[in-house]
Amino acid sequence: MVSFSLVMLLGIALVAVILITGAIAISLRSHSRGDDPSEQKEGGKVMIKTVYTYLILFATLMMTIGGSVAAFMATADLVAPQSYYMSFEDYKRGQVYDTGVDKPKAPAIEKSDEEVKADYQRLVDEEKSRSRDRALNSLIKSFGWIVIPLPVFLYYQRRMRHE
């Protein structure tokens, strides 16, 4: 299943590409009306550099925004991990590892309710720990999506200001 944020990001990127392509077409049409070919060539180079810079700015900004959203979501998962959904009764009935394959029946070992409850609680605690570990891993990856493109964005933004 495709997430809503991914669809929105792709939609925004598509709209940006269409707008940039339209701006290039309009700019080329207006620059081609000049009489001097050297001015047209120089104006075309400047326009291509400008479009390239704007594309870099857009791409790095989208990467940073996506990383920020993912970091927020990972932080939320770290603070409030998903709860464990299997009930104690399901666990007690032995539906934990039901694979649908018939296995030879081992002799049943009778456990007291306290032992079964302790096993269940251990399973729940392990699942919560795994959930926190996944959230921490996701948070670290999300920071990569922020830290890597952000300096590129800042560099090109300052370069645009000086031009």
Secondary structure, DSSP 8 states (H G I E B T S, - for coil): ---HHHHHHHHHHHHHHHHHHHHHHHHHHHHTT-S-HHHHHHHHHHHHHHHHHHHHHHHHHHHHHHHHHHHHHHHHHHHS-------HHHHHTT-TT--S------------HHHHHHHHHHHHHHHHHHHHHHHHHHHHHHHHHHHTHHHHHHHHHHHHHH-
